[in-house]
Amino acid sequence: MLSLDQAGIRAVIFDVDGTLYDHGALRRRMRSALLRHCLAKPSGFRTLLILKAFREMREALAEEEASEVAVEQYARPARRLGIPVETVRRTVETWMHEHPLAYLPTCRFDGIDRLFDGLRRSGRPIAVLSDYPSAAKLKALGLEADLHVSAVDPEIDRLKPNPKGLLHAVARLGLEPSQCLLVGDRDERDGECARRAGVPYLIKAKRQSDDGIRFGHFDRVTQWLCAERCDDLGVVG
Ligand SMILES: [Mg+2]
């Protein structure tokens, strides 16, 4: 991150899942909730199959850079499992969109609120670019963004690493790609998307890497981008 010119960064665009919160921690909590659901209701095991098929189909849609994402994400799992599209949609909305909201506050990464505050103080707009609609998740996380762009918005209709959504966000911010910074958690999705769009990027990881692309703690980014002192933030990595 030190090789980037932080003064030239005029806006920051965040991925949501796995970037603003610990995806592993959320998955563990959801796994327990799903297990309770299955034990209470034998038909609950069908929920597990639907969610597994949905996740696999979403990965395939991203790799193919397919269009019609909003429809195909439900239609493909429904075809594979031989069940109505509406059943897939309802299951996904309940277990992937609504249920996790209660757990999100405890899964939020430490320091993300200080980075958002620092960006606001430095006058930089904050955007989010997510594979799913993100307004409810941001609210649950206690964070506010100036711009929300989702891969399933009709004008985007492409999952990362296709750069359409990122370039759309850059245009909506009224900036050049080189003036924005994308912060994500998956190099093969967020990193690749940024490289194709010509947008500088950072990847949230367990710890900092020597190339400066991966960082371990958000305070490190705040210190670098918002010129705050490391000592004040208690930065560890
Ligand atoms: Mg992510």
Residues whose N, C-alpha, C, O or C-beta is under 5 A from the ligand:
A	BS01	MG	D15 V16 D17 G18 T19 D185
